[in-house]
């Protein structure tokens, strides 16, 4: 009975931190993890990166094919995110059709490689039409911006990606897309595929 209670408690705690539809972390877990990683980066003078991912024209997909199809797409996107993260990274549903990744220790170049891979795996999500996304990336080394400020920086990069034509990623502080659009005319850096899938923590 004691073991059953412990197992139930662990299940309830995990459920409270997981988005029930997509299987990735929820916004509450994301905020807590991001605060933690910013503190670690500040103490260790290490980099930390956040990506905000907004599915392109998702409302139109929902309106055209129905909410069940939309939910199926969101589940597929959750699985795609989990396939792109390393141990220690955090994949989360940020809200609605927005998702986020926290990449502790990741440099800007590594974050761009993740964004490039994510754009590729999203195209493999089973859906009534191809799934694309606009991405905003913000990087910081050591202490600096607060959680809200770094998220706002990533959001600004995301809006630039959307304004630039969608299906691309913008990195804060860099003009033009770093993947997608004109950036794809440049030979891409090879991105190794992670071994296995790592669920969000």
C-alpha positions as CSV (number, residue, x, y, z in Angstrom):
1,X,0.0,0.0,0.0
2,X,2.8,2.4,0.8
3,X,4.5,1.7,-2.5
4,X,1.2,2.2,-4.3
5,X,0.8,5.6,-2.5
6,X,4.3,6.7,-3.5
7,X,3.7,5.6,-7.1
8,X,0.4,7.5,-7.2
9,X,2.0,10.6,-5.7
10,X,4.8,10.5,-8.3
11,X,2.2,10.0,-11.1
12,X,0.2,13.0,-9.8
13,X,3.3,15.2,-9.6
14,X,4.3,14.2,-13.1
15,X,0.8,14.9,-14.4
16,X,0.9,18.4,-12.8
17,X,4.0,19.2,-14.8
18,X,3.0,17.6,-18.2
19,X,0.8,18.8,-20.9
20,X,-1.9,16.2,-21.2
21,X,-2.4,16.4,-24.9
22,X,1.2,16.6,-26.2
23,X,3.2,14.8,-23.5
24,X,5.8,17.6,-23.2
25,X,6.2,19.8,-20.2
26,X,3.4,22.4,-19.5
27,X,3.9,26.1,-19.0
28,X,4.2,25.8,-15.2
29,X,7.1,23.2,-15.6
30,X,8.7,25.3,-18.4
31,X,8.8,28.5,-16.2
32,X,10.3,26.6,-13.2
33,X,12.9,24.9,-15.4
34,X,13.8,28.1,-17.2
35,X,14.3,30.0,-13.9
36,X,16.5,27.1,-12.7
37,X,18.6,27.0,-15.9
38,X,19.1,30.8,-15.9
39,X,20.4,30.6,-12.3
40,X,22.7,27.7,-13.2
41,X,24.0,29.6,-16.3
42,X,24.7,32.7,-14.2
43,X,26.6,30.8,-11.5
44,X,28.6,28.7,-14.0
45,X,29.1,31.6,-16.6
46,X,27.6,29.1,-19.1
47,X,25.3,29.7,-22.1
48,X,21.6,29.0,-22.2
49,X,19.2,29.3,-25.1
50,X,15.4,29.4,-25.5
51,X,13.4,28.7,-28.7
52,X,9.8,29.8,-29.2
53,X,8.0,27.8,-31.8
54,X,4.7,28.9,-33.4
55,X,2.9,26.6,-35.8
56,X,2.1,28.4,-39.0
57,X,-1.6,28.9,-39.9
58,X,-2.7,26.4,-37.2
59,X,-6.1,28.2,-36.7
60,X,-6.8,27.7,-40.4
61,X,-6.0,24.0,-40.1
62,X,-8.3,23.7,-37.1
63,X,-11.1,25.5,-38.9
64,X,-10.7,23.5,-42.1
65,X,-10.2,20.0,-40.8
66,X,-11.7,20.1,-37.3
67,X,-10.3,20.2,-33.7
68,X,-9.6,16.4,-33.7
69,X,-7.2,16.9,-36.6
70,X,-5.7,19.8,-34.8
71,X,-5.2,17.8,-31.6
72,X,-3.6,15.0,-33.6
73,X,-1.2,17.5,-35.1
74,X,-0.3,18.9,-31.7
75,X,0.4,15.4,-30.4
76,X,2.7,14.8,-33.5
77,X,4.5,18.1,-32.8
78,X,5.0,17.1,-29.2
79,X,6.7,13.8,-30.4
80,X,8.7,15.8,-33.0
81,X,10.0,18.1,-30.2
82,X,11.0,15.2,-28.0
83,X,13.0,13.7,-30.9
84,X,15.0,16.9,-31.2
85,X,16.1,17.4,-27.6
86,X,19.2,16.2,-25.8
87,X,19.2,14.9,-22.2
88,X,18.7,17.9,-20.0
89,X,16.9,20.0,-22.6
90,X,13.3,20.9,-21.8
91,X,10.5,20.7,-24.5
92,X,7.2,22.4,-23.5
93,X,3.9,23.5,-24.7
94,X,4.0,27.2,-24.2
95,X,0.3,27.8,-24.9
96,X,-2.1,26.9,-27.7
97,X,-0.1,26.1,-30.8
98,X,3.1,27.6,-29.4
99,X,5.9,25.4,-28.0
100,X,9.2,26.2,-26.5
101,X,12.6,24.5,-26.0
102,X,15.2,25.3,-23.3
103,X,18.7,24.3,-24.3
104,X,21.1,24.5,-21.3
105,X,24.7,25.0,-22.4
106,X,23.8,25.5,-26.1
107,X,25.6,28.1,-28.1
108,X,23.9,30.1,-30.9
109,X,25.3,27.7,-33.5
110,X,23.9,24.7,-31.7
111,X,20.5,26.3,-31.3
112,X,20.4,27.0,-35.0
113,X,21.2,23.4,-35.7
114,X,18.3,22.3,-33.5
115,X,16.0,24.8,-35.3
116,X,17.1,23.4,-38.6
117,X,16.4,19.8,-37.5
118,X,13.1,20.8,-35.9
119,X,11.9,22.3,-39.2
120,X,12.8,19.1,-40.9
121,X,11.0,16.7,-38.5
122,X,7.9,18.9,-38.4
123,X,7.5,18.1,-42.1
124,X,7.2,14.4,-41.1
125,X,4.3,15.0,-38.7
126,X,1.2,13.2,-40.0
127,X,-1.3,15.9,-40.9
128,X,-3.9,16.9,-43.5
129,X,-1.3,19.4,-44.9
130,X,2.5,19.9,-44.4
131,X,3.3,21.4,-40.9
132,X,5.7,24.3,-40.7
133,X,6.6,26.7,-37.9
134,X,8.1,30.1,-37.2
135,X,10.8,30.1,-34.6
136,X,12.4,32.7,-32.4
137,X,15.8,32.0,-30.7
138,X,17.4,33.9,-27.9
139,X,20.8,33.1,-26.4
140,X,22.5,34.3,-23.3
141,X,25.9,33.6,-21.7
142,X,26.1,33.8,-18.0
143,X,24.1,36.3,-16.0
144,X,22.1,38.9,-17.9
145,X,18.5,39.1,-18.9
146,X,15.7,37.9,-16.6
147,X,13.3,35.1,-17.7
148,X,10.7,37.6,-18.9
149,X,13.3,39.6,-20.8
150,X,14.9,36.7,-22.5
151,X,11.4,35.3,-23.5
152,X,10.5,38.8,-24.8
153,X,13.8,38.7,-26.9
154,X,12.8,35.3,-28.3
155,X,9.3,36.6,-29.0
156,X,10.7,39.5,-31.0
157,X,12.8,37.1,-33.1
158,X,9.7,35.0,-33.5
159,X,7.6,37.9,-34.8
160,X,10.4,38.7,-37.2
161,X,10.3,35.1,-38.5
162,X,6.5,35.4,-39.0
163,X,6.8,38.8,-40.7
164,X,9.5,37.5,-42.9
165,X,7.3,34.8,-44.5
166,X,7.0,32.1,-41.8
167,X,8.6,28.6,-42.0
168,X,11.9,30.0,-40.8
169,X,13.9,30.8,-37.7
170,X,15.3,34.1,-36.6
171,X,18.1,34.5,-34.0
172,X,17.9,37.6,-31.8
173,X,20.6,40.0,-32.8
174,X,21.1,38.5,-36.3
175,X,19.4,40.1,-39.3
176,X,17.5,37.8,-41.5
177,X,16.6,34.1,-41.0
178,X,19.2,31.6,-39.8
179,X,17.3,28.8,-41.3
180,X,14.4,28.9,-43.8
181,X,13.9,31.5,-46.6
182,X,17.2,32.9,-48.1
183,X,19.2,31.2,-45.4
184,X,18.5,27.8,-47.0
185,X,20.3,28.9,-50.1
186,X,23.5,28.5,-48.1
187,X,24.8,24.9,-47.8
188,X,23.5,23.7,-44.4
189,X,25.7,22.5,-41.5
190,X,25.1,18.8,-41.0
191,X,23.0,18.1,-38.0
192,X,23.6,14.7,-36.3
193,X,20.4,12.9,-35.4
194,X,20.1,12.2,-31.6
195,X,20.3,8.6,-30.5
196,X,16.8,7.7,-29.2
197,X,14.2,10.0,-28.0
198,X,14.5,12.0,-24.7
199,X,11.3,13.1,-23.1
200,X,11.1,16.6,-21.6
201,X,12.1,16.8,-17.9
